Amino acid sequence: MDNLYNNEALLSCSILEMLKHGPMDYARLALCLPLAVDDSIRAVFLECQGNRDEFMTKLRTNSLLLLNRKYLEYQPSILNSLVILSQSGMIDYDRDKLFIDGSHTNMAESEFEFGSVRLHQICESISILIQMFTGLSSQELYSELNVEL
């Protein structure tokens, strides 16, 4: 079950997990999601145990990770997931921020218990990612990770 075919489902759950921490702009969400969802990037991230400098260095020096390419590959699935969540009324946006719709806050704040090891690992890594990048603007994050828009 944990394969490429269910990326929209995993991304939808991951988006809700990220938005549990508060409203977020699309640019930051779109950059952080591949870091959490992509297995090879997440493995490097978890190996660094939340050390931002070490993680950034490994991302820049490991040509196998190709963050910019993976960022671009995930964008269609991220957009599909946002549409699904928006049309179902789970999320909303105001100006430049995405957030969990107030009427779904309780459901979105519950723990995901779907039996997916991958989803569990993704959800655990999201909190660490958000803490690690606190204090950096979205623009600084793109610049530090050398991701081209």
C-alpha positions as CSV (number, residue, x, y, z in Angstrom):
1,M,0.0,0.0,0.0
2,D,2.9,2.4,0.7
3,N,3.8,3.4,-2.9
4,L,3.5,6.1,-5.4
5,Y,-0.2,5.4,-6.2
6,N,-1.5,6.8,-3.0
7,N,0.5,10.1,-2.9
8,E,-2.6,12.3,-2.9
9,A,-3.9,10.5,0.1
10,L,-0.6,10.7,1.9
11,L,-0.1,14.3,0.9
12,S,-3.7,15.2,2.1
13,C,-3.0,13.7,5.5
14,S,0.4,15.4,5.6
15,I,-1.1,18.8,4.7
16,L,-3.5,18.4,7.6
17,E,-0.7,17.4,9.9
18,M,1.3,20.5,8.8
19,L,-1.6,22.8,9.2
20,K,-2.3,21.5,12.8
21,H,0.7,23.7,13.7
22,G,-1.0,26.8,12.4
23,P,-1.7,28.6,9.1
24,M,1.0,28.3,6.5
25,D,1.7,29.9,3.1
26,Y,1.6,27.7,0.0
27,A,5.3,28.2,-0.8
28,R,6.4,26.9,2.6
29,L,3.9,24.0,2.5
30,A,4.9,23.0,-1.1
31,L,8.6,22.9,-0.1
32,C,8.2,21.1,3.2
33,L,5.9,18.4,1.9
34,P,8.5,16.7,-0.4
35,L,11.0,16.8,2.5
36,A,8.6,14.9,4.7
37,V,7.0,12.6,2.1
38,D,9.9,11.6,-0.1
39,D,11.5,8.5,1.5
40,S,15.1,9.2,0.6
41,I,15.0,12.8,1.7
42,R,13.1,11.9,5.0
43,A,15.8,9.3,5.7
44,V,18.5,11.9,5.5
45,F,16.5,14.3,7.5
46,L,15.9,11.7,10.3
47,E,19.6,10.8,10.2
48,C,20.4,14.4,11.0
49,Q,18.1,14.3,14.1
50,G,16.7,17.8,13.5
51,N,20.1,19.5,13.0
52,R,19.3,22.0,10.3
53,D,22.9,22.8,9.3
54,E,23.8,19.1,8.9
55,F,20.6,18.5,7.0
56,M,21.2,21.4,4.6
57,T,24.8,20.3,4.0
58,K,23.7,16.8,3.2
59,L,21.0,18.0,0.8
60,R,23.4,20.2,-1.1
61,T,26.2,17.6,-1.3
62,N,24.1,14.4,-2.1
63,S,23.4,14.5,-5.8
64,L,21.1,11.5,-5.4
65,L,18.5,13.5,-3.5
66,L,18.0,16.1,-6.3
67,L,15.7,18.2,-4.2
68,N,14.8,20.7,-6.9
69,R,13.7,17.9,-9.3
70,K,11.7,16.2,-6.5
71,Y,10.1,19.5,-5.5
72,L,8.8,19.9,-9.1
73,E,7.7,16.3,-9.3
74,Y,5.5,16.6,-6.2
75,Q,3.8,19.9,-7.2
76,P,0.9,18.3,-9.3
77,S,0.1,15.9,-6.5
78,I,0.3,18.7,-3.9
79,L,-2.1,20.8,-5.9
80,N,-4.5,17.8,-6.4
81,S,-4.4,17.2,-2.6
82,L,-5.1,20.9,-1.9
83,V,-8.1,20.8,-4.3
84,I,-9.4,17.6,-2.6
85,L,-9.1,19.1,0.9
86,S,-10.5,22.5,-0.2
87,Q,-13.5,21.0,-2.0
88,S,-14.3,18.7,0.9
89,G,-14.2,21.8,3.2
90,M,-11.3,20.6,5.3
91,I,-9.0,23.5,4.5
92,D,-9.5,27.1,3.5
93,Y,-7.3,30.0,2.7
94,D,-7.2,33.7,3.5
95,R,-5.0,35.9,1.4
96,D,-1.7,34.0,1.4
97,K,-2.3,31.5,4.2
98,L,-3.8,28.0,4.2
99,F,-5.5,26.8,7.3
100,I,-7.7,24.0,8.6
101,D,-11.4,25.1,8.3
102,G,-12.8,25.8,11.8
103,S,-15.6,23.4,11.5
104,H,-13.2,20.5,10.9
105,T,-10.6,21.4,13.5
106,N,-11.5,18.5,15.9
107,M,-11.4,15.9,13.2
108,A,-8.1,17.2,11.7
109,E,-6.5,17.3,15.1
110,S,-7.1,13.6,15.8
111,E,-4.3,11.2,15.2
112,F,-4.1,9.3,12.0
113,E,-4.5,5.6,12.6
114,F,-4.6,4.0,9.2
115,G,-2.0,1.3,9.8
116,S,0.5,2.8,7.3
117,V,4.0,2.8,8.6
118,R,5.0,5.4,5.9
119,L,2.2,7.8,7.0
120,H,3.2,7.4,10.6
121,Q,6.9,8.2,9.8
122,I,5.8,11.2,7.7
123,C,3.6,12.6,10.5
124,E,6.4,12.2,13.0
125,S,8.9,14.0,10.8
126,I,6.5,17.0,10.1
127,S,6.7,18.3,13.6
128,I,10.5,18.1,13.6
129,L,10.7,19.8,10.2
130,I,8.4,22.7,11.3
131,Q,10.5,23.2,14.4
132,M,13.7,23.0,12.5
133,F,12.6,25.7,10.0
134,T,11.0,28.0,12.5
135,G,12.6,31.4,12.2
136,L,13.2,31.1,8.5
137,S,10.9,32.9,6.1
138,S,9.7,30.9,3.1
139,Q,12.0,32.9,0.8
140,E,15.0,32.1,3.1
141,L,14.1,28.5,3.1
142,Y,14.0,28.3,-0.7
143,S,17.3,30.1,-0.8
144,E,19.0,27.9,1.7
145,L,17.8,24.7,0.0
146,N,18.7,26.0,-3.5
147,V,15.2,25.3,-4.8
148,E,14.3,27.3,-7.9
149,L,10.7,28.5,-8.4
